[in-house]
Amino acid sequence: MQKIVFDQPYEFVPPIRSRIWPWVLEVMLDSHLRKKYGIVSSDVRHAQRLRASIDAGHGVLLTPNHCRPADPMVMGLVSRHAKTSMYAMASWHVFMQNRWDRFFARRLGGFSVYREGMDRLAVNTAVDKLADADRPVIIFPEGVINRCNDSLSNLMEGVSLIARSAAKKRAKLPTPGKVVVHPVGIRYLFRGDLHTAVDSVLDAIETRLSWAPRKQLPLLDRIYTVGQALLTLKEIEYLGAPQPGDIYKRLAGLIDHLLMPLEVQWAGGLHNGTVVARVKRLRTAIVPDLVKKELTPDEKDQRWRQLSDMYLAQQLSWYPPEYIRAFPSVDRYLETVERFEEDLNDVAQPHNPMHVVIEIGEAIEVDPARERGEADPLMQAIDSQLREMLARLSQECAMFGIEAGPLARAISGS
């Protein structure tokens, strides 16, 4: 399990407004993206839309999709093209990894948000920065990294709360101003040889399973059989035996097995919403006991096991049904193997050469008022633009082609 939850009292980490450090990042950015994430080229589209909103004096909120750990650094490319520094809301765990990450994140405009509770300081900071129209503010509205570049998770309603609160505040100024939202579509395109990228990862996983590497299989068969093996191992661990049905039915069953007993214990049996929402609800209930330091060693161990089970459930939810078959692009093959690697090792190695396209969407003016009892039109507009951009950008992918044998067809239930 990645270290994303801490049993320490939360302390808000404010941003540092610096002119020098964003310039330092710009100098180092290309090298950092290449070495850490395998990103060797980029294309920032419609940066003039953002620049126009800044020049007009608007408070600007940027809402990118969030599919890879590189996303926050990739937004530095937008900063460069639009000739502006930015603020960014980031999960508290980002600032808790080590001193260097905390040092640089703050000086590049980062400020923390506590995902295990209501963080009024984070919300107020975002509202104030937007209302001041000092620099654009970045908030990833999905709230988590989903590892599925062609998919968009449910967006957090807190984005609307922040945007509307800032718009209300700006409207009351002696010289009233506007707040606008620019959705940002981020699309990664792998431009290397797929087999070169994934064969060594699959070799390592198969060896770990005590298999001989199965290079003779078509790649889709190989991916499906590895996925089947990893799922079966978890079913044996948690359910005692492999389960019947296709992979996706089994994934859903294991997720419910992991979460539903915890929801009975901690959430009054409530288990509605997405897996991410369910996990967030549970973490909000469980983590405060850890922070208080009043638990016995056995109780503490139990809480950490529960958090580990919740983390596993969330990771399992990032395997969309028929993700490769529905659109057999090189990138979907690569993403699936990367998810295998991350689930086993907590980190996926970079694969280069990777190209990234960042598209700035049209400005959406934020109305300070909202009618009660209806779907939020602001969130609908953000969601719609992001989905349209991702669908269009996906057409730039290289296609790999389905080469499945009967084994993969049988495993997938097709």
Buried (B, 14 or more C-beta within 10 A) or exposed (E): EEEBBBBEEBEBBEBBBBEEBBEEBBEEBBEBBBEEBBBBBBBBBBBEBBBBBBEEEBBBBBBBBBBBBBBBBBBBBBBBBBEBBBBBBBBBBBBBEEEEBBEBBBBBBBBBBBBBEEBEBBBEBBBBBBBBBBBBBBBBBBBBBBBBBBBBBBBBEBBBBBBBBBBBBBBEEEEEBBBBBBBBBBBBBBEBEBEEBBBEBBBBBBEEEEBEBEEEBBBBBBBBBBBBBBBBEBBEEEEEEEBEEBBBEBBBBBBBBBBBEBBEEBBEEEBEEEBBBBBBBBBBBBBEBBBEEEBEEEEBEEBBEBBEBBBBBBBBBBBBBEBBBEBBBBBBBBBBBBBBBBBBEEEBEBBBBBBBBBBBBEBBEBBBEEEEEEEBEBBEBBBEBBBEBBEEBBEEBEEBEEEBEEBBBBBBEE
